[in-house]
Amino acid sequence: RAMGAEFRGVGTTCADAGCPSYLTLFEETFEDLELRAPSMEPGTGPSWTPTPPLGWTTNRDQMTGGGVDEWRSWSFAKKEFWVTASGDQGRGAFELGDGIIAVADSDEWHDAPTERGAEGGFLAVMTTPEISLKGAAPGTLRLAFDSTWVPDEPMAARVFADFDTGERVPVLEWRSEAGHPNYKAAAVSERVAVPVEQPARARSVRLVFQLGESNNDWYWALDDLRLFAEERR
């Protein structure tokens, strides 16, 4: 006891106290993707791919208008290629991102020659495979990932959890408009960890990452995703 406060747990081990064990339900680093040479951006050699990891989907085929091939919807690229192709513009500050990263870049998407200039807004959607929740203790589900978020108005980043019960649960929303309840200032290299509300009967989930309400604005890029929970006892 010190200044009226009681210290508890000193000298107590997890074996004594029953500390929770954590279960990794899903993780993705993007490092196993097979890359291709640039299509419209300068450079040679394996640099990027539009093809997500096995079981993932993007809405690349649904995006309309022209635009730079490499940045249609979510793309997967060596960070150095993304930084160099864009002229950096702060992208190199994503220190937590390394190797291959997932990129949604409205700014670079619109930087096509005039005859192929992108039309309309930018909405990039990326969805994980179905993830089993077997062994996860109720109420303990969490999502973590490395992120670089540089917004311009208007722009919105969202994450949803689509459960096998048919319920879509909002996980995260960041908005670019100052004064908005979900406004988030630029965070160029951040480890994000957020809770995911799990319906009582849910047995699996797909995570959906969106960057939208954007038209030649800025970018959101991700790396090292992990879904985890306390292990059910």
C-alpha positions as CSV (number, residue, x, y, z in Angstrom):
1,R,0.0,0.0,0.0
2,A,1.4,3.5,-0.9
3,M,-0.4,6.8,-0.5
4,G,-3.7,5.0,0.0
5,A,-3.4,2.7,-3.1
6,E,-3.2,-1.0,-2.8
7,F,-0.8,-2.9,-5.0
8,R,-2.2,-6.2,-6.2
9,G,-0.6,-9.0,-8.2
10,V,3.0,-8.3,-7.1
11,G,4.8,-11.6,-7.3
12,T,1.8,-13.3,-8.8
13,T,2.3,-15.4,-12.0
14,C,-0.3,-16.0,-14.8
15,A,-0.3,-19.6,-13.7
16,D,-1.6,-18.4,-10.3
17,A,-4.0,-15.7,-11.5
18,G,-5.3,-17.3,-14.7
19,C,-4.2,-14.6,-17.2
20,P,-6.1,-14.9,-20.5
21,S,-4.5,-16.7,-23.5
22,Y,-4.8,-14.9,-26.8
23,L,-5.7,-16.7,-30.0
24,T,-4.7,-15.5,-33.4
25,L,-7.7,-16.2,-35.7
26,F,-6.3,-14.6,-38.9
27,E,-3.3,-12.7,-40.0
28,E,-2.0,-11.4,-43.3
29,T,1.3,-9.6,-44.2
30,F,0.9,-9.7,-48.1
31,E,4.5,-10.9,-48.4
32,D,3.6,-14.1,-50.4
33,L,2.0,-12.3,-53.3
34,E,3.5,-12.7,-56.8
35,L,4.3,-9.3,-58.2
36,R,4.4,-8.1,-61.8
37,A,6.2,-5.3,-63.6
38,P,4.6,-1.8,-63.8
39,S,1.7,-1.3,-66.2
40,M,1.5,2.5,-66.5
41,E,3.9,3.7,-63.8
42,P,7.6,4.0,-64.6
43,G,10.0,1.2,-63.6
44,T,10.8,-2.4,-64.3
45,G,10.8,-5.6,-62.5
46,P,8.2,-7.1,-60.0
47,S,6.6,-4.1,-58.3
48,W,2.9,-4.6,-57.8
49,T,-0.2,-6.8,-58.4
50,P,-3.9,-6.3,-58.6
51,T,-4.4,-9.9,-57.3
52,P,-5.2,-10.1,-53.6
53,P,-4.2,-13.0,-51.3
54,L,-6.0,-16.3,-51.8
55,G,-9.7,-15.9,-50.7
56,W,-9.6,-12.1,-50.6
57,T,-11.6,-10.0,-53.1
58,T,-11.5,-6.4,-54.3
59,N,-13.9,-4.4,-56.4
60,R,-11.3,-3.6,-59.1
61,D,-13.5,-4.9,-61.9
62,Q,-16.5,-2.7,-60.7
63,M,-14.6,0.6,-60.8
64,T,-15.5,2.7,-63.8
65,G,-13.7,5.3,-65.8
66,G,-10.0,5.4,-66.7
67,G,-7.2,5.9,-64.2
68,V,-3.8,4.4,-63.5
69,D,-3.9,0.6,-63.7
70,E,-1.7,0.1,-60.7
71,W,-4.1,2.0,-58.3
72,R,-7.5,0.8,-59.4
73,S,-9.3,-0.1,-56.2
74,W,-7.0,-1.7,-53.6
75,S,-3.6,-2.8,-55.0
76,F,-0.7,-4.6,-53.5
77,A,2.7,-3.1,-54.0
78,K,6.2,-2.9,-52.7
79,K,6.3,0.1,-50.5
80,E,9.3,1.5,-52.3
81,F,7.5,1.3,-55.7
82,W,4.5,3.1,-54.3
83,V,6.6,5.8,-52.8
84,T,8.8,6.3,-55.9
85,A,5.9,6.2,-58.4
86,S,4.0,8.9,-56.5
87,G,7.0,11.2,-56.0
88,D,6.7,10.3,-52.3
89,Q,4.5,13.2,-51.1
90,G,4.8,11.9,-47.6
91,R,4.2,8.2,-48.4
92,G,7.7,7.3,-47.3
93,A,6.7,8.2,-43.7
94,F,4.8,4.9,-43.4
95,E,7.6,3.4,-41.3
96,L,5.5,0.5,-40.0
97,G,4.8,-0.7,-43.5
98,D,7.4,-2.8,-45.1
99,G,7.8,-5.2,-48.0
100,I,4.4,-5.5,-49.8
101,I,1.5,-3.4,-48.6
102,A,-2.1,-2.9,-49.5
103,V,-2.8,0.5,-51.0
104,A,-5.9,2.5,-51.8
105,D,-4.7,5.7,-53.4
106,S,-7.2,8.1,-54.9
107,D,-4.6,10.6,-55.8
108,E,-2.4,8.3,-57.9
109,W,-5.5,6.6,-59.4
110,H,-6.5,10.0,-61.0
111,D,-3.0,10.8,-62.3
112,A,-3.5,9.2,-65.7
113,P,-3.0,10.9,-69.0
114,T,-5.9,13.1,-70.0
115,E,-7.4,10.6,-72.4
116,R,-7.5,8.0,-69.7
117,G,-8.3,10.3,-66.8
118,A,-10.5,8.8,-64.1
119,E,-14.1,9.6,-64.0
120,G,-16.3,10.0,-61.0
121,G,-15.5,9.2,-57.4
122,F,-13.1,6.6,-56.0
123,L,-14.5,3.7,-53.9
124,A,-12.0,0.9,-53.1
125,V,-13.4,-2.2,-51.3
126,M,-11.3,-5.1,-50.1
127,T,-12.7,-8.2,-48.3
128,T,-10.9,-10.9,-46.4
129,P,-11.8,-14.6,-46.7
130,E,-14.2,-16.1,-44.2
131,I,-12.5,-16.3,-40.8
132,S,-13.5,-18.9,-38.2
133,L,-14.2,-17.7,-34.7
134,K,-13.8,-21.1,-33.2
135,G,-12.2,-20.9,-29.7
136,A,-12.7,-17.1,-29.3
137,A,-14.2,-16.0,-26.0
138,P,-17.3,-13.8,-26.5
139,G,-16.8,-10.1,-26.3
140,T,-13.0,-10.2,-26.8
141,L,-12.6,-10.0,-30.6
142,R,-10.0,-7.3,-31.7
143,L,-8.6,-6.2,-35.1
144,A,-5.1,-4.8,-35.4
145,F,-3.2,-3.4,-38.4
146,D,-0.5,-1.0,-39.4
147,S,-1.8,2.0,-41.2
148,T,-1.0,5.2,-43.0
149,W,-4.0,7.6,-43.4
150,V,-3.5,10.9,-45.1
151,P,-6.9,12.5,-45.9
152,D,-8.3,15.3,-48.0
153,E,-11.9,16.4,-48.1
154,P,-14.1,14.6,-48.8
155,M,-12.7,11.1,-47.8
156,A,-13.9,8.3,-45.6
157,A,-12.2,5.1,-44.4
158,R,-14.4,2.3,-43.0
159,V,-14.0,-1.2,-41.7
160,F,-17.0,-3.5,-41.4
161,A,-17.4,-7.0,-40.0
162,D,-19.8,-9.2,-42.0
163,F,-20.8,-12.1,-39.8
164,D,-22.3,-15.5,-40.9
165,T,-25.4,-14.5,-39.0
166,G,-26.1,-11.9,-41.8
167,E,-25.2,-8.9,-39.6
168,R,-22.9,-6.2,-40.7
169,V,-21.2,-4.6,-37.7
170,P,-19.3,-1.2,-38.1
171,V,-15.8,-1.6,-36.7
172,L,-14.1,1.7,-37.7
173,E,-14.9,5.0,-39.5
174,W,-12.5,7.8,-40.2
175,R,-13.6,11.0,-41.9
176,S,-11.6,13.8,-43.4
177,E,-14.0,16.7,-42.5
178,A,-12.9,18.7,-39.4
179,G,-15.8,18.8,-37.0
180,H,-17.2,15.5,-38.1
181,P,-17.7,13.1,-35.1
182,N,-15.4,10.6,-36.7
183,Y,-12.8,13.1,-37.9
184,K,-9.3,11.8,-37.9
185,A,-6.3,13.9,-38.7
186,A,-3.4,12.5,-40.8
187,A,-1.6,9.6,-39.1
188,V,1.3,8.6,-41.3
189,S,2.5,5.5,-39.4
190,E,0.2,4.1,-36.8
191,R,-0.5,0.7,-35.2
192,V,-4.3,0.5,-35.0
193,A,-6.2,-1.8,-32.6
194,V,-9.9,-1.7,-32.3
195,P,-12.6,-4.0,-30.8
196,V,-15.0,-5.9,-33.0
197,E,-18.5,-6.5,-31.6
198,Q,-19.4,-10.1,-32.2
199,P,-23.0,-11.2,-32.4
200,A,-23.9,-14.0,-29.9
201,R,-24.5,-16.7,-32.5
202,A,-21.7,-15.8,-34.9
203,R,-19.3,-18.5,-36.0
204,S,-17.3,-16.8,-38.7
205,V,-16.7,-13.3,-40.1
206,R,-15.3,-11.5,-43.2
207,L,-13.6,-8.1,-42.7
208,V,-14.3,-5.3,-45.3
209,F,-12.0,-2.4,-45.8
210,Q,-13.3,0.6,-47.7
211,L,-11.8,3.9,-48.9
212,G,-14.5,6.1,-50.5
213,E,-16.3,9.4,-50.9
214,S,-13.1,10.4,-52.6
215,N,-12.2,12.1,-55.9
216,N,-8.5,12.8,-56.6
217,D,-7.9,13.1,-52.8
218,W,-5.3,11.2,-50.8
219,Y,-4.6,7.7,-49.6
220,W,-4.9,4.9,-47.0
221,A,-2.5,2.0,-46.9
222,L,-2.3,-1.1,-44.6
223,D,0.1,-3.8,-43.6
224,D,0.3,-6.7,-41.1
225,L,-3.4,-7.3,-40.3
226,R,-4.3,-9.5,-37.4
227,L,-7.7,-10.6,-35.9
228,F,-7.4,-12.1,-32.4
229,A,-9.3,-12.8,-29.3
230,E,-9.0,-14.2,-25.8
231,E,-9.1,-18.0,-25.9
232,R,-12.4,-19.5,-24.7
233,R,-11.9,-21.5,-21.5
